[in-house]
């Protein structure tokens, strides 16, 4: 998820074997020491200085993990350390799956990017000019009400009705903020509508479509990525810094007694929850599963999308004035040490993550935290810069 007022989101030489050090696994042990130590120190400091209960970081090419860091606790009170089985909420990283699904449907001739959304969804509330493409690149002008309260407890998941919930949200937010493609303005609601679009033209629920056409095409197990937590015993507890300004204002948006547990030292944990809108933030999984996802996209002969469509996916949008918006179709663009990348962050109650692709050097990176993220931190800039 991304919040209006707060949230949005190595090139290493030599490949070594795994080694254990200080309770974490490092792959690529014979990489240049000075590079590894600087990156490792930053990540260690996050844990040791109490900035996150845990971190999992991976740097890789399309075939293998080059370097990784896994340290900290999935459960502070239980002293349960993170490992390769630990799952996290991916939140807005899910939007990249939604955009990929739309382009798959374009390839199948079921959608056209330049057609108005109302052509596919006759009940669309925002007029007859907004196109499918504008939903994807966040230039539709559809508002983005603060989604902090758009969550429900795991115990209520079986009775939660997504469409009824968002019908009410849309009814209260019918006025667009800008003309189509006038400017970039992030909108979770836009991706809720894209989920409805996927359901309408595919004849499947959004979740079923994503699982069958993306997740099951990855070289991962069925319990590594899903829209429900595969195993509660392996799920990282999400935490929010107890003594923080953001924790003070959190109570203005959610019922903390309902959604949060007792303090655990300097942290306050969230109870197990799901976000209300799967298309903008519903995926849950192991960091390694998201590595596999990015690796598949990096592969020229991937099983997800054609090279022609992938070029469209990563083409930066220009607004009506011809200015770059920094947004492609579901992916942000950026540059690190002169190398272009495409990325997306996911942040919300108790979790923060980023995924990234550097196409020119055929490298990617993934990082997951089990602490709240409320801004597009571009955290990978801090780590990947030692390796690019």
N, C-alpha and C positions, 0 to 999 in steps of 0.2 A: 504494500500500500504506500501511497505517497500523500502527504498532508500539505494543504495549501500554504499554511503559515510556517511549516517546518520541513515536511518530508518531500523528497522525491524518492542515489544512487546516489620469463626472465631469461630474457634471452641468456641462457646458461650454456657454457661450453664444456662438453664432457658429460658422460652419463655414468653414474656409479651405482652401487647396490645400496639396499636399505641398511640403516644402522639405527640403533637405539641410543638416545642421549637425553638425560634429564627427564625421563618419562614421556618423551614424544618420539615420533618416527620422523626421520629425515631421509628422503630419497635423493640420490645424486650426491653421495658423500664425497666424491672427488672433484666437485665443482670448486672454482677458485675460492679459497678460504675467506678472503676479505669481503666478497660479495655475500656469501652465505651468512657470515657473522653479523653483518650490518642488518640484513633482513631479519635474521633470527632474533637479534637484540630488540628490534622494534616490536616484534610479536610477543616476545617474552615480557617486555615492559608492560604491554597491555594487560597481561595476566597478573604479573607481580605487583603492579600499581593499582590493581582493583578496577581496571577499566572494562573488563569483560570476564565473566566466569570461565568462558572457553573460547577457543579459536580453532578453526580448521582452514588451512590455506593450501592450495595446490597450484603449481605452475607446470604446464605440459605442452606437448605437441599433439598432433592428431593420433599418435599411436601409443604414447606412454607418458607417465608422470615423470617429470624431470626433477622436481623438488616439492617437498610437502612439509607441513608443520601441523601437528595435532597436539593440543595441550589444554588442560583445564578440566572443569567439572560440568557434567551434564546436570548434576544435582548436587548443590552445595551441602545441604544438610546430610544427605545420604552419602556424601563423599564419593559419588560415582563419577569416574573419569570418562571423558569422551574417547571414543575409538571409532573404527571404521563402520560400526553398526549404528552409530548415533544419528538420529534424524532431527531436522530443524524445519521450521516454517520457512518457505522461500518467498512468500508474500509477492511483491510486484514483479519479481523475476518471472512469475507465471505469465505476465503479459507477453513475453517473447514466445511462449507456446501458443497463445491466442493468435498473435500475428502470423505465426507459422501456419496454424490451422487455416486461417483465412486465405493465405496464398496457396495452400494445397487445394482448397475449394475453387480458387481461381483457375488453377491448372486443370481441374476436372470440368471446367466450364459451367460451374454452378453459381459463380459470383463474378462481378466485374468491379474492379477497384474504383473506376471513375463514375459508376452509376450511383444515383442518390439512394440513400439508405431506405427511404420510403418505398422504393420500388420492390424491396424484399420484405419490409416490415410495414404494412399499410397503416398500422397504428402508431407509427413513429411520431413523437410529440414535438420534434424540433424543426419542422418545416420540410420543404421539398428540395432544398439546395445542398444539404450536407451529404457528402459522398462517403463511401466505405473507406476510401483512402484517408480522408480527413479524420475519421475516427481513429484509425491506426496511428497517424502521426500527431495526434493531439492538436489539431488546428480546427476542430469542428466548432469551437466556441461553447460547447456544452459545459455547464458549470461543474465544479468539483467540491461539493460540500465536504466538510471535515469528516473523514470516515473512522475516527477513533472508536465511535460507538457501534460500528458495523461489525460486531462479533457476536458469537453465541457460544455457550459452553458445550463441551463435547457431549455432555449428558442430554442436551437438547437437540443434538444434530438430527436425530431421526424424525423430529417434528417440525424442523425449520423449513419454511416455504420461501425460497429465494425470490420468486417472481412477485409474490404478494408484498414482500418487504420492499422491493425496489419500485414497484408500482407506486407506493406511497412516497418514496424518496423523489421519484421523477415528477410526481404531481406537485410537490412542493418546490421544485427547481426547474420549471418549464422555460424560463427566460434565458436565452443564450447570452453569453458575455461579449461575444465579438462575432463578426461576419466570418463565414467559412474561409479558411486559409489566410485570414488576416494576420494572425499571430499564433505562436505556440502557447498553449495553456493546458497543462496536464489535467486529465480527467479520468478518474476511476469509473464514473458513470458511462463514459464513452466505451469503456471496455466491457461493462455490464451489457451494453447494447450489442457489442460485437459477439458476446457469448450467446445472446438471443438470436443473432443472425446466423451463427454457426448451427444452432439447434434447428432453426427454421429450414435452412437449405440442405442440411445433412440428414435430417430426420432422426438424429440421435441426441441424447442429452449432451450438454457441453462436456461433462466429465468423461462420458463413454467415448466421445469422439477423440478427445485428447489421449486417453489411455490407449485406444486401439490404433490410432494413426500416428502417434508420436512416441509415447512411452514404451509401448510394446515393440517398437522398431529399434530400440536402443539395446545394446548388449548388457542389460542389467536384469536383476531378478525382480519378481513381481512385488517384493516387499521393500524395494529401494526407492520408489517414487510413486506417490498416489495422492488422492484428494482427501483421504482419511489417514490418520496416523496408523501405520502398519502394525506397530507394537509399542504400547505405552511404556514398557520397561526400557526401551531403547531411545525414547524421545527426550531430547534435551529440554529441560525446564526453562522457560523464558523468564528473564529477570529485568527489572527496572531499578536504577540507582535510587536508593531510598532517600538520601539527603540530596535532592536535586530540585531545581525550579520546575522542571518538567513533571516531576512526580506530584508536586503541589497542584499544578493545573490539570493533571490527569483526572482528578476527581470531578472536574467540571464537565467532563465528557462521558465518563463511564462510572458505573456503580462499582467502586473498588472493593467493597465488601463482598460483592457477588463474583467478580472476576479475578480478584487477587487474593493471595494467601498471606500467612503470617510472615513477618520479616525474617530474613536469613542473613544475619550480620548486616553488612552495608547494602544488601539487596532486598527487594520485595519481589516475590515470584508471582507470575500469572498462573491461574489455574488453566487446565487444558481447555483450549478453545479452538474454534474455526472462524475464519472470516466469512462474512455473509455473501460475498461475491466471488465465487470460484474463478470466473474469467479474468479478474484483475489481481487476484492474490491468493488462490486456494491451494497451490501445490505444497506438499510436504515431502521431504526426502533426505537421503544421505548426501553429503557434499560430493562424494565420489560419483553418485548418479548424475549430478549436474555437470561434473567433469565429462562423463560419457556423452551427455547431451551436446556440450560445446564441441567436443572432439568430433562428433558425427557431423555437425554443421561445418566444421573445418575441412572435412573430407570432400574432395571434388566429386567422388562417386558415392555420396551419402544416400541413404534410403529414405530421406525425409522430403527433399525438395530438389527441383532441377537447378542447375547452375544459373540459368536465365532468371528464375524466380529468386534465387539467392542474391543475385545482383540487385534486383528490385528491393529485396528485404533490407539491404544495407546501403541504399541510395539516400543520401541526406535530402530532406525536403526543403524547398524554398517557398517562402510566403508570397503573397500577392505582389509584394514590392521587389521580389527577386532576391531577398536576403535569406541566407542559411538559417535554419531554425535550431540546428543541433540535434535534430530528431530524424530518424529514419522510420521504417515501418515497425514500430515496437522496440527499437533499439536506439539508444543515444550514441552520438559520435563524439570522439575526443582524440587527443594526441598526447603521447608521452615520449619524451626524448626524440621527437621528430618522427615517431612511428604512429600511424593512424590506428585507432581501435574503435570497436563497437561494444557497448556495454549496457547493462541494466542493473539497478540496485533494487533491493526489496527490504523495506523496513516497516516496523510497527511494534505492537506491544510485545516486548521481550525478545525480539529477534532483529538481526540485520545481516544482509548478505549482498554480494556483488558477483556478477559473472562478466567475463570480458574475452574478446577475440582480437588478436592482432593479425589480420589476414596476410599482410606483406611478409611477415617473418614466420607465419604458420605456428603461432604460439597462442596459448590461452591461459586464463587464470580464474580461480574461484576462491571466494573467502566467505566463511560463515561465522557469526557470533551468536551467542544466546543472551544478548542484551539488547535493549530497545535501540532502534535507529530511527531518527526522525528527520534526516536530511540526506540528500545524495552526497555522501561523504567523499566519493572517489577515493576510497581508502586504498584501493589497489595501486594508485599512483605512488603511495609511500613505499610499497614493497616491490612492485614490478620494476621500478626504476633502477634497482640494483642489477637487474638481469637483462634489460633491453639495450 
